């Protein structure tokens, strides 16, 4: 049975929490892998490996890769957006720190909510739901309050890159939901993005003069496998299935959980401290999610 597009059910919420937790832990995996593989090339290797897995998955499921479904140009478009988004994220992190970057990156739900008002008429948010989005974002700001300082010029460059990537991420989500891509298999939507980025990112790595692979240790290899198999294959297919079956603006509210899971993962794996700010942020995010998903 197809889920109710007006509200998230237990299945939708459970999948979203798993996806957000996985994406939060992924920040730790990227940091660890950066020690042995340059950032943009790392993203490119992830797209190459995940593209192969998605093609294999589609063959098993007998999902057609090439068919006249009027999605080619839309698919190439979101593939380019996807590529630019991750180039800016990985490159921007060379200029600013992760705690600042995550605040700017997760302004994406506001882009989704705003875009939905113009391009997805059936997904209007009321004032209470908009208040929920604001509360959730306030939680993110509080969680990283200790790391917010007056930026240097270098930090400002990184902040702008991450903010632009957040806008692109939100725009990509709206395009998928408002275009013919919403009517095709989620795996094909994912393949469009991974396939295009598998070509664009390695070329970008060469163009930016990255050092490439410098230390492919077992730990670095494990982090790459985690990104390729679990993140870019499993969780992305689940994410596009969610976009296809639930209200996109409400899905976007849950993405605020990702940086919180990232902080928790940092505490466990990198021994970073968990402060009162994080606890307050969890309360605000939980309240925000409830308001966004509250029935009119």
N, C-alpha and C positions, 0 to 999 in steps of 0.2 A: 504494500500500500504506500502510495506517495505521501510524504510528510505534509503537514499543514503549513502552507507558506506564510501564515500570519503569526505563527508562534513556534518556538523551538521546543520539541518534545524531548523526552529523556534520551533517546538515541542521539539526536542532534547535539545536545549539551554534552553528553559523554564523549562523543567523537571530538568535539571542539576542545574539551579540556585536555584530551590526550594529544591532539595536534599542537595546542599551545605549549604544553609541557615539553613536547619534543622539540619545538622550535626554540624554546628557552634554553634547553640543554645544548642545542646546536651552537649557541653563541660560545660556549666553552669549547666545543669541538673545533670550531673555526680558529679560536685563539691558539689552541694547542697545535693544530695543523699548520698555522702560519709560521711556526718555527722551522718547518721543513719544506714548505711549498709556498711560493709567493701568492698573494691574495687573489688576484684576478684569474691567474692560471688555476688556482685551487677551485674557484667557482666554475671555470670552464671544464675541468676534469670531472666535476660533479655532474654537470649537464651532459657530458659525453657518456659517462657511465649510466646515468639514469635514463638517457634516451634509448640506449640498448635494452635496458630492462623493460621500459614501457613498450617498445616494439615487440619484444618477446611476449609480454603480457597480452597485447592486442592480438597477436597471432593465436595464442592459446584460447582467448575468448572469442575468436573469430570476428573481431571488430575491424572493419575496413579502414585502412589508412588512406587509400586513394579512392575518392568517390566524388561525384558532382553534388556537393551539398552547399555550395555557395559560401564556404567559410575560408577559402584559401587566403584571400587578402586580409580578412579579419584576423586569421591565425598568424600570418606573417607580421601583422601590425602589433599584436600582443606579444609576439616573440621578440620583436625589437624593443618594446617597452620593458619587457622582462630583463633583457640583456642590459639595457642602460641602467635600470634600477639597481642591479647587483654590481655593476661596475662602479656606480656612484657610492654604494654602501661600502664595498671593500676598499675602494680608493679613499673615500672620505675618512675611514677609520685610521688612515695614515696621518691625518691632520688633527683629528679630535679624539677624545677618549670615549670609551664604550658607553659609560654612564650618560654622558651628554648625548651621544648619538642615538641611544635608544629612546630618549624623550622625543627627539625630533622625528625619528622613524615612525613612532606610534601615534603621530598625528594623522596617519593614514585613514583611520576610521572616520575622521571628520570629512575628509575628501570623499569617501564612499557615501556617507550620509548626505552630503551636499549634492553630489552627483546624482544620487538616487531621486532627489526631489525634482530634478530636471529631466532625467532620461528614463526613470522607471516609475511611472505615475502610480502604480499600485503599492508602492513602498513608502508612503508618506509617514514621517515621524511627527508625533504630537509634542507638545511642550514638555510633558513629563519625561518622555523618552529622550528628548534633546538634553534635558537636565541630567539624565542618567549618563549620557555620553560625557558631559562636562565633569561630572563627579568622578567618573572612571579616569579621565585624563588628569584630573587634579590628583588622584591617587598616584599616578605615575610620577608626576612632578614631585610629590612629597617623598616618594620612595628614593628618589635620587637627589633630594634637596642638598645633601652634604657635598655633592659633587658639582653643584652649580656655582660657578665663579664667573667673574667678568672675563670673557674670552679674550685671548690674544688674537692677533690678526690671523695666525695660522689656524687656531681653533675655529675662528669665524668662517674660514674657507671650508673646513670640514663640516661645520654645522649646516652651511648652505647646501653642500652636496647631499648630506643625509636628508635634509628637509625636502629637496627636490626629488630624491628617491622615494620618499613617503608619498608625495603627490603622484608620482608615476605609479606606485603600487596601488593606491586608491583608484586612480584612473583605469588601470588594467582590470581591476575587479568590476568596476562599473561597465566597462566595455564588454567583458565576458557576459555579464548578466543581461545587458541591453541589446546584444547582437545575436546573430544566428548561432554563435558558439554555445549559447545556453541550451540548444536543442540537440547537440551532438554528444557523443560519449565523453565523459570527463577525461579519460585517458588520451583522447585525441587532442583535446584542448591543451592538456599538459605537454603532449608531444610537440605541438606547435612551438611552445615556449622553450622547452628544453632543446629541441632540434635547432632552432635559430640561434639560441645562446651558445650551443655547442660549437658553432662556427664563429660567432662574433667574439666570444670571450677569449679564446686562445689568440686570435688575431689582435685583440686589444692588449693582451699581455705582452705580445711582441712589440706592439707600437709604443707601449709605455716603458719598454726596456726593463721589464722585470727580470729577476735573477733566475726564476724557474724553480726546479726541484733541487734543493740543496742538502736535505737530510731526510730520507724516507725511512725513518725508524719504525718499529712495530707500532708504537703509540700513534705516530702521525698517520700511518697506514690505516689503523683502526678508526681514527677520526674521519678519514676520507671515506672509508666503507660506510660508516654511520651516516654521513651526509648523502652519499650516493644512493644507498639501498633504502634506508629508513626515511630520511628527510625528503629528498628530491623525487623519490619514487612512491613510497607508501603514503606519506602524509600529504603530498601534493595531490595525489589521486583522490584521497578522502576530502581534501579541501575543495576541489573543483566539483566533487559530487555534492558537497554541502551548498556551494554557491548555486548549483543547478536546482536544488530542492528546497532551499529555505530563503527567507528574506535577507538580502545581502547586507542591509544596514544593521540588522540585528546580529548577524554573524560578525560584523566588524567590531561590535562592542566587545566580543570575547577576545579579540586579538590584544586587548590591553593586558590580558593575563600573561602573555608571552614574556615580557621583560621581568615580570615578577617571578615567574618560574626561572628565568635566567639568573636573577639575583640569588634565588635559593640554590640553584645548581652551582653558582660561584661559591656559595658558602660551604657546600658539601665537597666540591672537587678542588676548589682553589683556596679554601679556608678564608673566604671573605666574611666580614662581620655582618650580622643581621641586626638592624637597629629598630628603635621604636618607630622610625619613619616608615619602615617596611610594613609593620603591623598596621599602622594607620592607613597606609596605601591599600592593603588587602581589604580593610573594612570599606573604604570608599569605592574600590573596584567592584566588590560584591554588591554594594548598594546600587551602583551604576548599572550593572548587568541586570539586576532585578527590575529597575525602572525601565530600561530599554525594552525588556521582554514582557513588560506588564501589558495585559490586555486592555484595550480601550473600553 
